[in-house]
């Protein structure tokens, strides 16, 4: 029970009644002090109050836990002689649900026939205005000299009621929503919140009478990945002040998403009143099926929804439809078989079924174990259903979902805002060996279900996942009516998993059942790779020879199964195997350019080497000095009120056998945690990731805030010098142009995250550029036109300049210098071309020294040789000239003899020069010629056949005769 003046009622609509009751109590105090003198002095005499003219209330509890029961008139001043105050029950006294407190006798009594009680509580579910008792204040979290100015800057930063919920601020001011309550006994505060944006720090805490925060409750709220989440905190007896506090960092170009809070409920198990039972309608019952009997038949049964708060005998009430209509049972679920008693039992391992009879898997195949539920005659043994109260979040021990043959649907709850819960528990998984060996691929199994929602108001269907009995985490939410559709969730941890479906017809608390026709239906649920599961089909497997014959075995990681022979074959080099237990070489997908596959063919990566050929030469690269992760912080940005923040990137380029090395964290919930104590921190591991950093001087905490980690690169597509690859483009104009003639090497990545704005996921390019003046690791830069690394929010671009990005040195990178010959020695030196545009590779050859002759020596040799040649030519000239003279003499004598008359030729003395003859006989020629004439006559006397032609004349001077 709550203190009078702040009594707890089933709905916020009762707060007006609370105010009126407080006014009446004040009137009572005034009446006690002044009524009697006035009535005694003048005016008519008042009659004694009847029981119908007053009611009882309790005073506030004193320090000993005691209180008094006092009578309060409905209308002060109309009657007198109220009952005297009496000692009330202990403050810890309360009634059970279904009972009410009779204030006259101060004892609990059951509700009369035809009435019911759902307990006491106050609930705030209407937020058209700030409810009475709530207060909201705002302050500036930055410590400034002028506190007045700081407060004025945050005047408008408050929690704002928006109809169905109340919304927090969205700037860097601190906004606090407060509510104080005095409890006569311990109770509970429950509320729903929507906290999607980690750029806002959200905390909820409670302070008790001693102004100390509750140590048992976590004040730092965790972000809601998808949909609304529930939060419940126990309250101590006495005064409790509830605080909802937010501080936002507007670090994106768009405004941060606010925190939303709704359905704040403070509950007490005691009952305050009973209500009239309404007439039963068709919304107060539901139908279900019985288990199959020996004849394979099931009965359709109708049941009243519990607790039953309607009356069957009232005017206009409907009757419960007749039950017992028999129909044929649906078949068993796949992997099960029907026994003689018409029950369904699982098939033994090594066999499969479609729901009728079990069959052994053929040779060369193995069962694909899992659970597939598509027929709903009875609830499977590993599933359970219940109802969670939408007011105090207590389980009611009711059935929330009912089977209906080909589907399972939500039954009727106690009220329309109850949560209808269905839970499936899976003890573990048995993934293929290839999955276990692949440390980068996190998929262990998957769950797929087909569902439908039919709603007339704001219904919600939640799908939640729990690991090893930990609290369920919502992973997806559907609001309103949704047509029949399928949803798949990837399971990434081999552990005991629980899958929960929760359906709430409306978030408003209204007495009665108005929307029971709003339902959620699940038609099928399929979970793969379940430990000790059953099989609906058999898949080809690899065969292993043994003494018992051939048996199935799992192929090693990176191997596919040949359908014809049943043997395992390794994927070709530089291909990856994407499917589990794939069949045929077509399952091996080639890696992109510049990449190769790891040993188990699960991913493609670059080993930090690259080669590219141009028309002039071939460039070889080694990026190993750039293999370690590096960080890049963009330029400072400022919010509208001047708070500074940075965009922080972490990049890992290549190597490490494809292991992702970049880590970005969300440490918002680590704030204010004492040194040495570990807190919750959300991390993302990728090739490239991004986070928002708010420096310590802004937050005022021991460290800066790192929030909103995002993966920008989960897999490497390829490495090339082309600007476009697989639909990703790295525009050259985003960065200053390359000027050294060395082509940029571009790494292309993709992210697995698909968002509403990035339907194909995010992509990232890293343009690696040779820069001889920048030592390892070099420098990273963002596009000048896109300071956040992206111009559209989906495609990110980076430029990495370093000497380590230059190609390996080759013979084309140096030239030869040959020195002059000095003292008979000549040196050959090798020098790098400037600027040096290479790194590593070959080394410069050693200097070469050779023996040589000087130029003076060769000059002397040349002069000597020339002199000798001149002398030789002179001697030869003289020799041949003398010899020519002798021949001319002979010819002259022949000419002289030829001139004899009458052709009488004298006897030749001799054809040769006889001994004693002298060459001086040449002087007998009667006619002499010049040297030029001799040469001319000599050349003209030659005939073409090589003989001389001499003209002969007769002695008589007759006609010439040629011989």
C-alpha angles and dihedrals in degrees: 000000000000130000116278109259089039101045118166118243133182093255142025086242086078094065091091088056089051091054091050090049090053091051090050090052090052089049088052092055090048091047094051091055101041112015099082097051091049095047092046095048100047145343133055120316113260121232124237113274117256122219089253091058099058142033137200129254135174124241122229116285116260127219091278093055093253129131141178132236112227132183115238120194117230089226114021116224098030098092142011142204097069117183114272119256114268132194109275133216121283115283091243092058117115140157129241124251109279091034133087133206113251100213093196094059094022092226136114117258131181118252113268120253110287095026134091141191129210097186136259126296145125119237131186110204101140116076104174085123136003105284120240111274095031123109132185126199134174135206137175111253092209115091108234135171092241108058092177093057090045092054094046091053089060099042094114096042100100142123108280124205111228107180107267095029145007119250129214128227120276103210136074095276120106112244121190128195113199137188128176125204135174114215125196089205136011116290143162136258116208131179142159122236138185112209109168102151121067090194084084120071108219124188134171123192141156129224120202134204091291091054090243120134116242107265096201096062126075108236096192109082120214121230117260107237093200131359133346123324132202127236127189130184129183115237125211124229112271131029117356126178116201120208129195107184130180135180116186132202112204093206100147129070087251125059115269118256111257127235112254124206127187143159098035106187131182109192138197125183093225121102122232103184146351127239135212115265113245123225115271118257135184087270093068098068138050139191134241140168131249123228117274116274127217090277093057094251132129131202126230108230130191121206137182115248113251132268089038106216099162130087121236094195098052122107112279094012118146123230125235109264117248114272131206103070106151125220134170114277116248116245122271120270118269111283093031132092132208116249127211089267090055093249122132120244129179119258115245119259113279093040137079140197142189091223100288119064130000119245129191116246111254120249112284094030137089133201117267097224123210141100123279117179117185103136118067113193094127131008111263115252093245093055130077135180135204143151126253117204113245090210108048099006094237123145112247101199091240133130111260100181129038129200118243109178105261095024145020119234141187115271127215114285132203089264136003095256095055118117114241105213129203119177131188118193121201116189096209146307139260106208121184118274091251090061093051091051093051106082094178096052106073099187111118098160140329138230121213126185135176115219145164135197126204112192139163096188137025100310122166133202117200127196113200135181128206128190123210093346093306121142114292116255120209111238101172138014131193121196126199126353115343124186121233107295144151129244129190128198122193114225112214103176130064099223141105104296132194122199117198132191115196123185125191119185095203138354092221121094109231127160113246134021112286102149106041089127087067104094144165119221130197115197102180141002122196124185119182132211094016118173109245089004129147131246132236093184142008124241129205113268139186114269125229121195117230139156089272091053129258120345134179121264134174118257116239118258111286095024127115128205122248105223094209101049101022090228129134119249126187118239114252117264117285095020130110131217110226103175128069112247092355125192125224134008090276087078088071109089120201119244121241125262116295093017138096136195127260122243095274094043093237100123143010121238142165118244091210094265128108139171131196131174126215128184090264105039148340119259120211119194134195114190097176092118086061096050098100120086116266132192132224127191118198122225117289117277127196135213122230089270095048103261112150126228139161138216106232124199130190118198134188110186110191148320126057091107089282096304113150110242106176117097127189122182141198107220099166091117091049092068118119091010110140117255113272095025117110119227138188113288128174114216135189122201119200144129088265127011138171134213137172116245122202109189123235094249088064100043096039090219130120092267140015122273118252111192145159100031112197130186112231098175128029100157137025113239099186149302121245145135091240116104095226131051130163092346094310118118129197104197111214091212091068089077135036109280123267109255108178099072093245111124118240115246111222125204114204121204138174133204125222093219112105114194133181091258095039104048092171094043128251123304132199135195127194113199107204112202133188111244113168094192095057113080124212126325089019127194135304124212139181127225111282091226094047109045093182093056093256136068096196105027093247107064118055126192133194135180117213114192119188143136085242087066091064118102122261113274118260138172089278091065097066137048135208127250118193117197126215121266109269121181090342093308128109125189128208114201130187118214132184115247113251126271091034105227099181142069132203115343117104123001126234112273116251119263113272123219122196136178114250142174121243123240093249091063093051090046092055091047090051095050092048093049091048093051093049091048092052093051092049092050092050093052092048091049092054093046095052092045092055091048090051091054091057093051092050090053091056092051092049093056091051089053092051094051091049092064095070113123125250090019089279102153117199119231112272113248095205140327091221139053106272125219113280094026115126130212087233087080084089087084092074090080106120092208123044129202134203121253091258091051092050093053091048093049091047094054094042094055093064116100123206091256091060098256128113120251112216122187112229123203129198120240091243092056093248124153119313121264122203119215 
